[in-house]
Amino acid sequence: MSKTVLERLAATIKARRTARPEDSHTRRLLDEAPVKPAKKLGEEAVEVAIAAIAQDDKALIAETADLLYHLLVLLESRKITLDEVYRELERRMGATEVAQQRRKAASG
């Protein structure tokens, strides 16, 4: 089974913890965690919002890729795995499905 691109990127970011700081932007971010990764994530979120409003699709895609990278760096800085995030998303989706079934049963 092949890993998703996000899982591969998360693994690469994790591996960068042991890189030389002068060779790795990721390592420099992790060395200043969680403050620097959190600030970069905030900056990228603003850039995504601006691209969504004032730029073309190509710019939005590029900014979204930057946002995802910085989100994964922040998660790694806190030693939170994608699997933990996936489980939370699954839990929420399950809760939403149960609520929808209850509304349907109550209205039917």
C-alpha positions as CSV (number, residue, x, y, z in Angstrom):
1,M,0.0,0.0,0.0
2,S,1.4,3.4,-0.9
3,K,1.4,6.3,1.4
4,T,-0.5,9.4,0.7
5,V,1.5,12.5,-0.2
6,L,0.7,14.0,3.2
7,E,2.0,11.0,4.9
8,R,5.2,11.0,2.8
9,L,5.7,14.7,3.5
10,A,5.1,14.2,7.3
11,A,7.8,11.4,7.2
12,T,10.2,13.7,5.4
13,I,9.6,16.4,8.0
14,K,10.1,14.0,10.8
15,A,13.4,12.8,9.3
16,R,14.6,16.4,9.0
17,R,14.8,16.6,12.8
18,T,18.3,15.1,12.5
19,A,19.4,17.2,9.5
20,R,22.0,19.8,9.9
21,P,20.3,23.2,10.6
22,E,22.3,24.9,7.8
23,D,21.0,22.4,5.3
24,S,17.4,22.2,6.3
25,H,14.7,25.0,6.5
26,T,12.5,22.4,8.2
27,R,15.1,21.7,10.9
28,R,15.5,25.4,11.6
29,L,11.7,25.6,12.1
30,L,11.7,22.6,14.4
31,D,14.6,24.0,16.4
32,E,12.4,27.0,17.2
33,A,9.2,25.0,17.9
34,P,6.5,25.6,18.6
35,V,6.7,29.4,18.2
36,K,8.3,29.6,14.8
37,P,6.2,26.9,13.1
38,A,3.0,28.4,14.6
39,K,3.9,31.9,13.3
40,K,4.7,30.5,9.8
41,L,1.4,28.6,9.8
42,G,-0.4,31.8,10.6
43,E,1.4,33.7,7.8
44,E,0.6,31.0,5.3
45,A,-3.1,30.9,6.4
46,V,-3.3,34.6,5.7
47,E,-1.7,34.1,2.3
48,V,-4.2,31.3,1.5
49,A,-7.1,33.7,2.4
50,I,-5.6,36.5,0.2
51,A,-5.1,34.1,-2.7
52,A,-8.7,32.8,-2.4
53,I,-10.0,36.4,-2.7
54,A,-7.6,38.2,-4.9
55,Q,-5.5,35.7,-6.9
56,D,-5.9,32.9,-9.5
57,D,-6.3,29.2,-8.8
58,K,-2.6,28.5,-9.4
59,A,-1.7,30.9,-6.6
60,L,-4.3,29.4,-4.3
61,I,-3.0,25.9,-4.9
62,A,0.6,27.0,-4.3
63,E,-0.3,28.8,-1.1
64,T,-2.4,25.8,0.1
65,A,0.6,23.6,-0.4
66,D,2.7,25.9,1.7
67,L,0.0,25.9,4.4
68,L,-0.2,22.1,4.5
69,Y,3.6,21.9,4.8
70,H,3.7,24.3,7.7
71,L,0.8,22.6,9.4
72,L,2.7,19.3,9.2
73,V,5.9,21.0,10.6
74,L,3.8,22.4,13.5
75,L,2.3,18.9,14.2
76,E,5.7,17.3,14.1
77,S,7.0,20.0,16.5
78,R,4.4,18.8,19.0
79,K,4.9,15.2,18.1
80,I,1.3,14.8,16.9
81,T,0.9,12.3,14.1
82,L,-1.4,12.5,11.0
83,D,-3.0,9.3,12.3
84,E,-4.2,11.2,15.4
85,V,-5.7,13.9,13.2
86,Y,-7.3,11.3,10.9
87,R,-8.9,9.6,13.9
88,E,-10.3,12.9,15.1
89,L,-11.7,13.6,11.6
90,E,-13.2,10.1,11.5
91,R,-14.8,10.7,14.9
92,R,-16.3,13.9,13.8
93,M,-17.6,12.5,10.6
94,G,-19.2,9.6,12.5
95,A,-20.8,12.0,14.9
96,T,-22.2,14.0,12.0
97,E,-23.6,10.9,10.3
98,V,-25.3,9.8,13.5
99,A,-26.8,13.3,14.0
100,Q,-28.1,13.3,10.4
101,Q,-29.7,9.8,10.9
102,R,-31.4,11.1,14.1
103,R,-32.8,14.2,12.3
104,K,-34.0,12.0,9.4
105,A,-35.7,9.6,11.8
106,A,-37.3,12.4,13.8
107,S,-38.7,14.1,10.6
108,G,-39.8,10.8,9.0
